[in-house]
Amino acid sequence: MEIRRIKFIKNLHLNELMPMLQSWLSEREYEVYTVANRIDAIKDNVTLKILLEDYANGCIIRVSGQAEVVNEFVSHLSDFVQFEQGIVQCEYCGTVFSVNEKRCPNCGAYIKLKRK
């Protein structure tokens, strides 16, 4: 089953994260392919896709792939990075901002928070 995760990493950017991620994947014998801000890693017919987006105060990482591989990857990330809590992404323009704000600072759209 394929899952997707989005994490916001505070105080690190694409040019710092990309080499670390490539190295970690290579050490685990993945074939690593990179284009601009995307990494595709393949091992034993299992694919891990990683997309990095830079923002002023950090980087968003979007990861998709087989559940156990994505979970292992996110666990590895948490060993050396600080995830920002309380961050949402505008579903209209893609801007990342705090859940404490009611509207997107870029396009003005109201955020929709899922209730428990």
C-alpha distances in whole Angstrom, upper triangle without the diagonal:
4,7,10,13,17,20,23,25,29,32,30,29,28,31,30,27,26,28,26,23,24,26,23,21,23,24,21,22,19,21,21,22,24,25,27,25,21,20,18,17,16,16,16,14,11,12,12,14,17,19,22,25,28,30,34,33,29,26,23,20,17,14,10,8,6,6,9,11,11,12,15,16,17,18,20,21,23,25,27,26,27,25,27,26,27,26,25,24,26,24,27,29,26,29,27,30,30,29,33,34,34,34,33,35,35,35,36,33,32,29,27,26,24,26,25
4,7,10,14,17,20,22,26,29,27,26,24,27,27,23,23,25,24,20,21,23,21,19,22,23,20,21,18,19,19,20,21,22,24,21,18,17,15,14,14,15,15,13,10,10,10,11,13,16,19,21,25,27,30,29,26,23,19,16,13,10,7,5,5,6,9,10,9,11,14,14,14,17,19,19,21,23,25,24,25,22,24,24,25,23,22,21,23,21,24,25,23,25,24,27,28,27,31,31,32,31,30,32,31,31,33,30,30,27,25,24,22,25,24
4,7,10,13,17,19,23,26,24,24,22,26,25,21,21,24,22,19,21,23,20,18,22,23,20,22,19,20,20,20,21,22,23,20,17,16,15,15,16,17,18,16,13,12,10,11,12,14,17,19,22,24,27,26,23,20,17,14,11,8,6,6,6,6,9,10,7,9,12,12,12,15,17,17,18,21,22,21,22,19,20,20,21,20,18,18,20,19,22,23,20,22,21,23,24,23,27,28,28,28,26,29,29,29,30,27,27,23,22,21,19,21,21
4,7,10,14,16,20,23,21,20,19,23,22,19,19,22,21,17,19,22,19,18,21,23,21,22,19,20,19,19,19,20,20,17,15,15,14,15,16,18,20,18,14,12,10,9,10,11,13,15,19,20,24,23,20,16,13,10,7,6,4,7,9,8,11,11,8,10,13,12,11,14,16,15,16,20,21,19,19,16,18,17,18,16,15,15,17,16,19,19,16,19,17,20,21,20,24,25,25,25,23,25,25,25,27,24,24,21,19,18,17,20,20
4,7,10,13,16,19,18,18,17,21,20,17,17,20,19,16,18,21,18,17,21,22,20,22,20,21,19,20,19,20,20,16,15,15,15,16,18,20,22,20,17,14,11,11,10,11,12,14,16,18,21,20,17,14,10,8,6,5,6,9,11,10,12,11,8,9,12,10,8,12,14,12,13,17,17,16,16,13,14,14,15,13,13,13,16,15,19,19,15,17,15,17,18,18,21,22,23,23,21,23,23,24,25,23,23,19,18,17,16,19,19
4,7,10,13,16,15,15,15,18,18,15,16,19,18,16,18,21,19,18,22,23,22,24,21,23,20,20,19,19,19,15,14,15,16,17,20,22,24,23,19,17,14,12,10,9,10,11,13,14,17,16,13,10,7,6,5,6,9,12,15,13,16,14,11,12,14,12,10,13,14,12,13,17,17,14,14,10,11,12,12,10,10,10,13,13,16,16,12,13,11,14,15,15,19,19,21,20,18,20,20,21,22,20,20,17,17,16,16,19,20
4,6,10,13,12,13,13,17,16,13,15,18,16,14,18,20,18,18,22,23,22,24,22,23,21,21,20,20,19,15,15,16,17,18,21,23,26,25,21,19,15,14,11,11,10,11,12,13,15,13,10,8,6,5,7,8,12,15,17,15,17,15,12,12,14,12,9,12,13,10,10,14,13,11,10,7,8,9,11,9,10,11,14,15,18,18,14,14,11,13,13,14,18,19,20,20,18,20,20,22,23,21,21,18,18,17,17,20,20
4,6,10,10,10,12,15,14,12,15,18,16,15,18,20,19,20,23,24,24,26,24,25,22,22,20,21,19,15,16,17,19,20,24,26,29,28,24,22,18,16,13,12,10,9,10,10,12,10,7,6,4,6,9,11,15,18,20,19,20,19,15,16,17,14,11,14,15,11,11,14,13,10,8,6,6,8,10,7,9,10,14,16,18,17,13,12,9,10,11,13,16,17,19,19,17,17,18,20,21,20,20,17,18,17,19,21,22
4,7,6,8,10,13,11,10,13,15,14,13,17,18,17,18,22,22,22,25,23,24,22,22,20,20,19,15,16,17,19,20,24,26,29,28,25,22,19,17,14,13,10,10,10,10,11,9,5,5,6,7,11,13,17,19,22,20,21,19,16,16,17,14,11,13,13,9,9,12,10,7,6,5,6,9,12,10,13,14,17,19,21,20,16,15,12,13,13,16,18,19,22,22,19,20,20,23,24,24,24,21,22,21,22,24,25
4,6,8,11,14,12,11,15,17,15,16,19,20,20,21,24,25,25,28,26,28,25,25,22,23,21,17,19,20,23,24,27,29,32,32,29,26,22,21,17,16,13,12,10,9,10,6,4,7,9,11,14,17,20,23,25,24,24,23,20,20,20,17,15,16,16,12,12,14,11,8,6,6,6,10,12,11,14,15,18,21,23,21,17,15,12,12,13,15,17,18,21,21,19,19,20,23,24,24,24,21,23,22,23,26,26
4,7,10,12,10,11,14,16,15,16,19,20,20,22,24,25,26,28,27,28,25,25,22,23,20,17,19,20,24,25,28,30,34,34,30,28,24,22,18,17,14,13,10,10,9,6,5,8,11,13,17,19,23,25,28,27,27,25,22,22,22,19,17,18,17,14,14,15,12,9,8,9,10,13,15,14,17,18,21,23,25,22,19,17,14,15,15,19,20,21,24,24,21,20,21,24,25,26,26,24,26,25,27,29,30
4,7,8,6,7,10,12,11,12,15,16,16,18,21,22,23,25,23,24,21,21,19,19,17,14,16,17,20,21,25,27,30,30,27,25,21,19,16,14,11,11,9,9,10,8,5,6,10,11,15,17,20,23,25,25,25,23,20,20,20,17,15,17,15,12,13,14,11,8,9,10,11,15,17,16,18,18,21,23,25,22,19,17,15,16,18,21,22,23,26,25,23,22,22,25,27,27,28,26,27,26,28,30,31
4,6,5,6,8,11,11,12,14,16,17,18,20,22,23,25,23,23,19,19,16,16,13,11,13,15,18,20,24,26,30,29,26,23,20,18,14,12,9,8,6,8,9,8,6,5,9,10,14,16,19,22,25,25,25,23,20,21,21,17,16,19,17,13,15,16,13,11,12,13,13,17,19,17,18,17,20,22,23,21,17,16,14,16,18,22,24,24,26,25,22,21,21,24,26,26,27,25,27,27,29,31,32
4,5,5,6,9,10,10,12,14,15,16,18,20,21,22,20,20,16,16,12,12,10,7,10,11,15,17,21,23,27,26,24,21,17,15,11,10,6,7,6,9,11,12,9,7,9,9,12,14,18,20,23,24,24,21,19,21,20,16,16,19,17,14,16,17,15,13,15,15,16,19,21,18,19,18,21,22,23,20,17,17,16,18,21,23,26,26,28,27,23,23,22,25,27,27,28,26,28,28,29,32,33
4,6,6,7,9,11,12,13,15,16,17,19,21,22,20,20,16,16,13,13,10,9,12,13,17,18,22,24,28,28,26,23,20,17,14,13,10,11,9,12,13,14,11,10,13,13,16,17,21,23,26,26,26,23,21,23,22,18,19,21,18,16,18,19,16,14,17,17,19,22,24,22,23,22,24,26,27,24,21,20,19,22,24,27,29,29,31,30,27,26,25,28,30,31,32,30,32,32,33,36,37
4,6,6,7,9,11,12,13,15,16,18,20,21,20,20,17,17,14,15,13,12,14,14,17,18,22,24,28,28,25,23,19,18,15,14,11,12,11,13,14,13,11,10,13,13,16,17,21,23,25,25,25,22,20,21,20,17,17,18,16,13,15,15,12,11,14,15,17,21,23,21,23,22,25,27,28,25,22,21,20,22,23,26,28,29,32,31,28,27,26,29,31,32,33,30,32,31,33,35,36
4,6,5,6,9,10,11,12,14,16,17,19,17,18,14,15,13,14,13,10,11,11,14,15,19,21,24,25,22,19,16,15,11,11,9,11,10,13,15,14,10,9,11,10,13,14,17,19,21,22,21,18,17,18,17,13,13,15,12,10,13,13,10,10,12,13,16,19,21,19,21,20,24,25,27,24,21,20,19,21,22,25,27,28,30,30,27,26,26,28,31,30,31,29,30,29,30,33,33
4,6,5,6,9,10,11,12,14,16,17,15,15,11,11,9,11,10,8,9,8,12,13,16,19,22,22,20,17,14,13,10,10,8,11,11,15,17,17,13,11,12,11,13,13,16,18,21,22,21,18,17,19,17,14,15,17,14,12,15,16,14,13,16,16,19,22,24,22,23,22,25,26,27,25,21,21,20,23,25,27,30,30,32,31,28,28,27,29,32,32,33,30,31,31,32,35,35
4,5,5,6,9,10,10,12,14,15,14,14,11,12,10,13,12,11,12,11,13,13,17,19,22,23,21,19,16,15,13,13,12,15,15,18,20,19,16,14,16,14,16,16,19,20,22,23,23,19,18,20,18,15,16,18,14,13,16,16,14,14,17,19,21,24,27,25,26,25,28,29,31,28,25,25,24,26,28,30,33,33,36,35,32,31,31,33,35,35,36,34,35,34,35,38,38
4,6,5,6,9,10,11,13,15,14,15,12,14,13,15,15,13,13,12,14,14,17,18,22,23,20,18,15,15,13,14,13,15,16,18,20,19,15,14,15,13,16,15,18,19,21,21,20,17,16,17,15,12,13,14,11,10,13,12,10,11,15,16,19,22,25,24,25,25,28,29,31,29,25,25,23,26,27,29,32,33,35,34,32,31,31,33,36,35,36,33,34,33,33,36,36
4,5,5,6,8,10,11,13,11,12,10,11,11,14,14,12,11,9,11,10,13,15,19,19,17,15,12,12,9,11,11,14,15,18,20,19,16,13,14,11,13,12,14,15,17,18,17,14,13,15,13,9,11,13,10,9,12,13,11,12,15,16,19,22,24,22,24,23,26,27,29,27,24,24,22,25,26,28,31,32,34,33,30,31,30,32,34,34,34,31,32,31,31,34,34
4,6,5,6,9,10,11,9,10,7,9,9,12,13,12,11,8,10,9,12,13,17,18,16,14,12,12,10,12,13,16,17,21,23,22,19,16,16,14,15,14,16,16,18,20,19,15,15,17,15,12,14,16,13,12,16,16,15,15,19,19,22,25,28,26,27,26,29,29,31,29,26,26,25,28,29,31,34,35,37,36,33,33,32,34,37,36,37,34,35,34,34,37,37
4,5,5,6,9,10,10,11,9,12,12,15,16,15,14,12,13,11,14,14,18,20,18,16,14,15,14,16,16,19,20,23,25,24,20,18,19,16,18,17,19,19,20,21,20,16,16,18,15,13,15,16,12,13,16,15,14,15,19,20,24,26,29,28,29,28,32,32,34,32,29,29,28,30,31,33,36,37,39,39,36,36,35,37,40,39,40,37,37,36,36,39,39
4,6,5,7,9,9,11,10,13,14,17,18,16,15,12,13,11,13,13,17,18,16,15,13,14,13,16,16,19,20,23,25,24,20,18,18,15,17,15,17,16,17,18,16,13,13,14,11,9,12,12,9,10,13,12,12,14,17,18,22,24,27,26,27,27,31,31,33,32,28,29,27,29,30,32,35,36,38,37,35,35,35,37,39,38,38,35,36,34,34,36,36
4,5,5,7,5,8,7,10,12,15,17,16,13,10,10,7,9,10,13,15,13,11,10,11,11,14,15,19,21,24,26,25,21,19,18,15,16,13,14,14,15,16,15,11,12,14,11,9,12,13,11,12,15,15,15,16,20,20,23,26,28,27,28,27,30,30,33,31,28,29,27,30,31,32,35,36,38,38,35,36,35,37,39,38,38,35,35,34,34,36,36
4,5,5,5,7,7,10,12,16,18,17,15,12,12,9,10,10,13,15,14,13,12,14,14,17,18,22,23,26,29,28,24,22,22,18,19,17,18,17,18,19,18,14,16,17,14,13,16,17,14,15,18,18,17,19,23,23,27,29,32,30,31,30,34,34,36,34,31,32,30,33,34,36,39,40,42,41,38,39,38,40,42,41,42,39,39,38,37,40,40
4,5,7,10,10,14,16,20,21,20,18,15,15,12,13,12,15,17,16,16,15,17,17,20,20,24,25,28,30,29,25,23,23,20,21,19,20,18,19,20,18,14,16,17,14,13,16,16,13,15,18,16,16,19,22,23,27,29,32,31,32,32,35,36,38,36,33,33,32,34,35,37,40,41,43,42,40,40,40,42,44,43,43,40,40,39,38,41,40
4,6,9,10,14,16,20,22,21,18,15,14,10,10,9,11,14,13,13,12,15,16,19,20,24,26,29,31,30,26,24,23,20,20,17,17,16,16,17,14,11,14,15,11,11,15,14,12,14,17,16,17,19,23,23,27,29,32,30,31,31,34,34,37,36,32,33,31,34,35,36,39,40,42,42,39,40,40,41,43,42,42,39,39,37,36,39,38
4,7,9,13,15,19,22,21,18,14,13,9,9,7,10,12,12,12,13,15,16,20,21,25,27,30,33,32,28,25,25,21,21,18,18,16,16,18,16,13,16,17,14,14,17,18,15,18,21,20,20,22,26,26,30,32,34,33,34,33,36,36,38,37,33,35,33,36,37,38,42,43,44,44,41,42,41,43,45,43,44,41,40,39,39,41,40
4,6,9,12,16,19,18,15,11,9,6,5,5,8,10,9,9,9,12,13,16,18,22,24,28,31,30,26,23,22,19,18,15,15,13,14,16,15,11,14,16,13,12,16,17,15,17,20,20,20,22,25,25,28,30,32,31,31,30,33,32,34,33,30,32,30,33,35,36,39,40,42,41,38,39,38,39,42,40,41,38,38,37,36,39,38
4,7,10,14,17,17,14,10,8,5,5,6,10,10,10,9,10,12,13,16,18,22,24,28,31,30,27,24,23,19,19,16,16,15,16,19,18,14,16,19,17,15,19,20,18,19,23,23,23,24,27,27,30,32,34,32,32,31,33,33,34,33,30,32,31,34,36,37,41,41,42,41,38,39,38,39,42,40,41,39,38,38,37,40,40
4,7,10,13,13,10,7,6,5,7,9,13,13,12,10,10,10,11,13,15,19,21,24,27,27,23,20,20,17,16,14,15,14,16,19,18,15,15,18,17,14,17,19,17,17,21,21,21,21,24,24,27,29,31,29,29,28,30,30,32,30,27,28,28,31,33,35,38,38,40,38,35,36,35,36,39,38,39,36,36,36,36,39,39
4,7,10,11,8,6,5,6,9,12,15,14,14,11,11,10,10,12,14,17,19,23,26,27,23,20,19,16,16,15,15,15,18,20,20,17,17,20,19,16,19,21,19,19,23,23,23,23,26,25,27,30,32,29,29,27,29,29,30,28,25,27,27,30,33,34,38,37,39,37,34,35,33,34,37,36,37,35,35,35,35,39,39
4,7,7,6,5,6,9,12,15,18,18,16,13,12,10,9,10,11,14,16,20,23,23,20,17,17,14,15,14,15,16,19,22,22,18,18,21,20,17,19,22,19,18,22,23,22,21,24,23,25,28,30,27,27,25,27,27,27,25,23,24,24,28,30,32,35,35,36,35,31,32,30,31,34,34,35,33,34,34,34,37,38
4,6,5,7,9,12,15,18,21,20,19,15,14,11,11,10,11,13,15,19,22,23,20,17,17,15,15,15,16,18,21,23,24,21,20,23,23,19,21,24,22,21,24,25,24,23,25,24,26,28,30,27,26,24,25,25,25,23,21,22,23,27,29,31,35,34,35,33,30,30,28,29,32,32,34,32,33,33,34,37,38
4,6,8,11,14,18,21,24,23,22,18,16,13,11,9,9,10,12,16,18,20,17,14,15,14,14,16,17,19,23,25,26,22,21,24,24,20,21,24,22,20,23,25,23,21,23,23,24,27,28,25,24,22,23,23,24,21,19,20,20,24,27,29,32,31,33,31,27,27,25,26,30,29,31,30,31,32,33,36,38
4,7,10,13,17,20,24,22,20,17,14,11,8,6,5,7,9,13,16,17,14,11,11,10,11,12,15,17,21,22,23,20,18,21,21,17,18,21,19,17,20,22,20,18,20,19,20,23,24,21,21,18,20,21,21,19,16,17,17,21,24,26,29,28,30,28,24,24,22,24,27,27,29,27,28,28,29,33,34
4,7,10,13,17,20,19,17,13,11,7,6,5,6,9,12,16,19,20,16,13,12,10,10,10,12,14,17,19,20,17,15,18,18,15,16,19,18,16,20,21,20,19,21,20,21,23,25,22,21,19,21,21,22,20,17,19,19,22,25,27,30,30,31,29,26,26,25,26,29,28,29,27,28,28,29,32,33
4,6,10,13,17,16,14,10,8,6,5,6,9,12,15,18,21,22,18,15,14,11,10,10,11,12,15,17,18,14,13,17,16,13,15,18,16,15,18,20,19,18,21,20,22,24,26,23,23,21,24,23,25,23,20,22,21,25,27,29,32,32,33,32,29,29,28,29,32,31,32,30,30,30,30,33,34
4,7,10,13,12,10,7,6,5,6,9,12,15,18,22,25,25,21,18,16,13,12,10,10,10,13,16,16,13,13,16,16,13,15,18,17,16,20,21,21,21,23,22,24,26,28,25,25,23,25,25,26,25,22,24,24,27,29,30,34,34,35,34,31,32,30,31,34,33,34,31,31,31,31,34,34
4,7,10,10,8,6,5,6,8,11,14,18,20,24,27,27,23,19,18,15,14,11,11,10,12,14,14,11,11,15,13,11,14,17,15,16,19,20,20,20,23,22,25,27,29,27,27,25,28,27,29,28,25,27,26,29,31,32,36,36,37,36,33,35,33,34,37,35,36,33,33,32,32,35,35
4,7,6,6,5,6,9,11,15,18,21,24,27,31,30,27,23,21,18,16,13,12,10,11,14,14,11,13,16,14,13,17,18,17,18,22,22,23,24,26,25,28,30,32,30,29,28,31,30,32,31,28,30,29,32,34,35,38,39,40,39,36,38,36,37,40,38,39,36,35,35,34,37,36
4,6,5,7,9,12,14,18,21,24,27,30,33,33,29,26,24,20,19,16,14,12,11,14,13,10,13,16,14,14,17,18,17,19,22,22,23,24,27,27,30,31,33,32,32,31,33,32,35,34,31,33,32,35,36,37,40,41,42,42,39,40,39,40,42,41,41,38,37,36,35,38,37
4,5,8,11,15,17,21,24,27,30,34,37,36,32,29,27,23,22,18,16,13,12,15,14,12,15,17,16,16,20,21,20,22,25,25,26,28,30,30,33,34,36,34,34,33,36,34,37,36,33,36,35,38,39,39,43,44,45,44,42,43,42,43,45,43,43,40,39,38,37,39,38
4,6,10,13,16,19,23,26,29,33,36,35,32,28,26,22,20,17,14,11,11,14,14,12,15,17,17,17,20,21,21,23,25,26,28,28,31,29,32,33,35,33,32,31,34,32,34,34,31,34,33,36,38,38,42,42,43,42,40,41,40,41,43,41,41,38,37,36,35,37,37
4,7,10,13,17,20,23,27,30,33,32,28,25,23,19,17,13,11,8,7,11,10,8,11,14,13,13,16,18,18,19,22,23,24,25,27,26,28,29,31,30,29,28,30,29,31,31,28,31,30,33,34,34,38,39,39,39,36,38,37,38,40,38,38,35,34,33,31,34,33
4,6,10,13,16,20,23,26,30,29,25,22,20,16,14,11,8,6,7,11,11,9,10,13,13,12,15,17,17,18,21,22,23,23,25,24,26,27,29,27,26,25,27,26,28,28,25,27,27,30,31,32,35,36,37,36,33,35,34,34,37,35,35,32,31,31,30,33,32
4,7,10,13,17,20,23,26,25,22,18,16,12,10,7,6,5,7,10,11,7,7,11,11,9,12,14,14,14,17,19,19,19,21,20,23,24,26,24,23,22,25,24,26,25,22,24,23,26,28,29,32,33,34,33,30,32,31,32,34,32,32,29,29,28,27,30,30
4,7,10,13,17,20,23,23,20,16,14,10,8,6,5,6,10,12,13,10,9,13,13,11,12,16,15,15,18,20,20,19,21,19,21,23,24,22,21,19,22,21,23,22,19,21,21,24,26,27,30,30,31,30,27,29,28,29,31,29,30,27,27,26,26,29,30
4,7,10,13,16,20,19,16,12,10,7,6,5,7,9,12,14,15,12,10,13,13,10,11,14,14,12,15,18,17,16,18,16,18,20,22,19,19,17,20,20,22,20,17,19,18,21,23,24,28,28,29,28,25,26,25,26,29,27,28,25,26,25,25,28,29
4,7,10,13,17,17,14,10,8,6,5,7,9,12,15,17,18,15,13,16,16,13,13,17,16,14,17,19,18,16,18,16,17,19,20,17,17,15,17,17,19,17,14,15,15,19,21,22,26,26,27,25,22,23,22,23,26,24,26,23,24,24,24,28,29
4,7,10,13,14,10,7,6,5,6,9,12,15,18,19,20,17,15,17,18,14,14,17,16,13,16,18,16,14,15,14,15,18,19,16,16,14,17,17,19,17,13,14,13,16,19,21,24,24,25,24,21,21,20,22,24,24,25,23,24,24,25,28,29
4,7,10,11,9,5,5,7,8,12,15,18,21,22,23,21,18,20,21,17,16,20,19,16,18,20,18,16,16,14,14,17,18,14,14,12,14,15,16,14,10,11,10,14,17,19,22,21,23,21,18,18,16,18,21,21,22,20,22,22,24,27,29
4,7,8,6,5,7,9,12,15,18,21,25,25,26,24,21,22,23,19,18,21,20,16,18,20,18,15,15,14,14,17,18,14,15,13,15,17,18,15,12,11,10,13,16,19,21,21,23,21,18,17,16,19,21,21,23,21,23,24,26,29,30
4,6,5,6,8,11,14,17,20,24,27,27,28,26,23,24,25,21,20,22,22,18,19,21,19,16,15,14,13,15,16,13,13,12,14,16,17,14,11,9,8,10,13,16,18,17,20,18,15,14,13,16,18,19,21,19,22,22,24,27,29
4,6,8,11,14,17,20,24,27,30,30,31,29,26,27,27,24,22,24,24,20,20,22,20,16,15,15,13,16,17,14,15,14,16,19,19,16,14,11,10,11,14,17,18,17,20,19,16,14,14,17,19,21,22,21,23,24,26,29,31
4,7,10,13,17,20,23,27,29,28,29,27,24,25,25,22,20,22,21,17,18,20,17,13,12,12,10,13,14,12,14,14,17,20,21,18,15,13,10,11,12,16,17,17,20,19,17,15,16,19,20,21,22,20,23,23,25,27,29
4,7,10,13,16,20,23,26,25,26,24,21,21,22,18,16,19,18,14,15,17,14,11,10,10,9,12,14,12,14,14,16,19,20,18,15,13,10,11,13,16,18,18,21,20,18,17,17,20,22,22,23,21,23,22,24,27,28
4,6,10,13,16,20,22,22,23,21,18,19,19,16,14,17,16,13,14,16,14,11,11,10,10,13,15,12,13,12,15,17,19,16,13,12,10,12,14,17,19,19,22,21,18,18,17,20,22,22,23,20,22,22,23,26,27
4,7,10,13,17,20,19,20,19,15,16,18,14,12,16,16,12,14,17,15,12,12,10,10,12,13,10,11,10,13,15,17,15,11,11,9,11,13,16,19,19,21,20,17,17,17,19,21,20,21,18,19,19,20,23,25
4,6,10,13,16,16,17,15,12,13,14,11,10,13,13,10,12,15,14,12,12,10,12,14,15,13,13,12,15,16,18,17,13,14,12,15,17,18,21,22,23,23,20,21,20,22,24,23,23,20,21,20,21,24,25
4,7,10,14,14,16,14,10,13,14,11,10,14,15,12,14,17,17,15,15,13,14,15,16,14,13,12,15,15,17,16,13,14,13,16,18,19,22,22,24,23,20,22,21,22,24,22,23,20,20,19,20,23,24
4,7,10,10,12,10,7,10,11,9,8,12,13,11,14,16,17,15,16,14,16,17,19,17,16,15,18,18,20,20,16,18,17,19,21,21,25,26,27,26,24,25,25,26,27,26,26,23,22,22,21,24,24
4,7,8,11,9,7,10,12,10,11,14,15,14,17,19,20,19,20,18,19,20,21,19,18,17,20,18,21,21,18,20,19,22,23,24,27,28,28,28,26,28,27,27,29,27,27,24,23,22,22,25,25
4,6,8,7,6,9,11,10,12,14,15,16,18,20,21,21,22,20,22,23,24,22,22,21,23,22,24,25,22,24,23,26,27,27,31,31,32,31,29,31,30,31,33,30,30,27,26,25,24,27,26
4,6,5,6,9,10,11,12,14,16,17,18,20,22,22,24,22,24,24,26,24,24,23,26,24,27,28,25,27,26,28,29,29,32,33,34,34,32,34,33,34,35,33,33,29,28,27,25,27,26
4,6,5,6,9,10,11,12,14,15,16,19,21,21,22,20,22,22,23,23,22,22,25,24,27,28,25,26,25,27,27,27,30,32,32,32,31,33,33,33,34,32,31,28,26,24,23,25,23
4,6,5,6,9,10,10,12,14,15,17,19,20,21,20,23,23,25,24,24,25,28,27,30,31,27,29,27,29,29,29,32,34,35,35,33,35,35,36,37,35,34,31,29,27,25,27,26
4,5,5,6,9,10,11,12,14,16,18,18,20,19,22,23,25,24,24,24,27,26,29,29,26,27,26,28,28,29,32,33,35,35,33,34,34,35,36,34,34,31,30,28,27,29,28
4,5,5,6,8,10,11,12,15,16,16,17,16,18,19,21,20,20,20,23,23,26,26,22,24,22,24,25,25,28,30,31,31,29,31,30,31,33,31,30,27,26,24,23,25,25
4,5,5,6,9,10,11,13,15,15,16,15,18,18,20,20,20,21,25,24,28,28,24,25,23,24,24,24,28,29,31,31,30,31,32,33,34,32,31,27,26,24,23,24,23
4,6,5,6,9,10,11,14,14,16,16,19,20,22,22,23,24,27,27,30,30,26,27,25,27,27,27,30,32,34,34,32,34,34,35,36,35,34,30,29,27,26,28,27
4,5,5,6,9,10,12,12,14,14,17,18,21,20,21,21,25,25,28,27,24,24,22,24,25,25,29,30,32,32,30,31,31,33,34,32,32,29,28,26,26,28,27
4,5,5,6,9,11,10,12,10,14,15,17,17,18,19,22,23,26,25,22,22,19,21,21,22,25,27,28,29,27,28,29,30,31,30,29,26,25,23,23,25,24
4,5,5,7,10,10,12,11,15,16,19,19,21,22,26,26,29,29,25,25,22,24,23,24,27,29,31,31,30,31,32,33,34,33,32,28,28,25,25,26,25
4,5,5,7,9,12,12,16,18,21,21,22,23,27,28,31,30,26,26,23,25,25,26,28,30,33,33,31,32,32,34,35,34,34,30,30,28,28,29,28
4,5,6,6,9,9,13,15,18,17,19,20,24,25,28,26,23,22,20,21,21,23,25,27,29,30,28,28,29,31,32,31,31,27,28,26,26,28,27
4,6,5,7,7,11,13,16,16,19,20,24,25,28,27,24,23,20,21,20,21,24,26,28,29,27,28,29,31,32,31,30,27,27,25,25,26,25
4,6,8,10,14,16,20,20,22,24,28,29,32,31,27,26,23,24,23,25,27,29,32,32,31,31,32,35,35,35,34,31,31,28,28,30,29
4,7,10,13,16,19,19,22,23,27,29,31,30,26,25,22,23,22,24,26,28,31,32,30,30,30,33,34,34,33,30,31,29,29,31,30
4,6,10,13,16,16,18,20,23,25,28,26,22,21,18,19,19,21,23,25,27,28,26,26,27,29,30,30,30,27,27,26,26,28,28
4,6,9,13,13,16,18,22,24,26,25,21,20,16,16,16,18,19,21,24,25,23,24,25,27,28,28,27,24,25,23,24,25,25
4,6,10,10,13,15,18,20,23,22,18,17,14,14,13,15,17,19,22,22,21,21,22,25,25,25,24,21,21,19,20,22,22
4,7,7,10,13,16,19,21,20,17,15,11,11,9,11,13,15,18,19,17,18,20,22,22,22,21,18,19,17,18,20,21
4,6,9,12,16,18,21,20,17,16,12,11,9,9,11,14,16,18,17,18,20,22,22,21,19,16,17,14,15,17,17
4,7,10,13,16,18,18,16,14,10,8,6,5,8,10,13,14,14,15,18,19,18,18,16,13,13,11,13,14,15
4,7,10,13,15,15,12,10,7,6,5,6,9,10,12,13,12,13,15,16,16,15,14,11,12,11,13,15,17
4,7,9,12,12,9,8,6,6,6,6,10,10,11,11,9,12,13,14,14,12,11,8,9,9,11,14,16
4,6,9,8,6,6,4,6,9,9,12,11,12,11,9,11,11,12,13,11,11,9,10,11,13,16,19
4,5,6,5,5,6,8,10,10,13,11,11,9,6,9,9,9,9,8,8,7,9,11,14,17,20
4,6,6,8,10,12,14,13,16,14,13,11,9,13,12,10,11,9,10,8,9,11,13,17,20
4,6,8,11,13,16,15,18,15,14,11,9,12,10,8,10,7,10,10,11,14,16,20,23
4,6,9,12,15,16,18,15,15,12,9,10,8,7,10,9,12,11,14,16,19,22,25
4,6,10,13,14,17,15,15,13,9,11,9,9,12,11,13,12,13,15,18,21,24
4,7,10,12,14,12,13,11,7,8,7,8,10,10,12,11,14,15,18,21,24
4,7,9,12,11,13,11,8,9,9,11,12,12,13,11,13,14,17,20,22
4,7,8,7,10,9,7,8,9,12,12,12,12,10,13,13,16,19,21
4,5,6,9,10,9,10,12,14,14,14,12,10,12,12,15,17,19
4,5,7,9,10,12,14,15,14,13,11,8,10,8,11,13,15
4,6,9,11,12,15,16,14,14,12,10,12,11,14,15,17
4,6,7,8,12,13,10,11,9,8,11,11,15,16,19
4,7,9,12,12,9,8,6,6,9,10,13,15,18
4,6,9,8,5,5,4,6,9,11,15,17,21
4,5,6,5,5,6,7,11,13,16,19,22
4,6,6,8,10,11,14,16,20,22,25
4,6,8,11,12,16,18,21,24,27
4,6,9,11,14,17,20,23,27
4,6,9,13,15,19,21,25
4,6,9,13,16,18,22
4,7,10,13,15,19
4,6,10,12,16
4,7,9,13
4,6,10
4,7
4
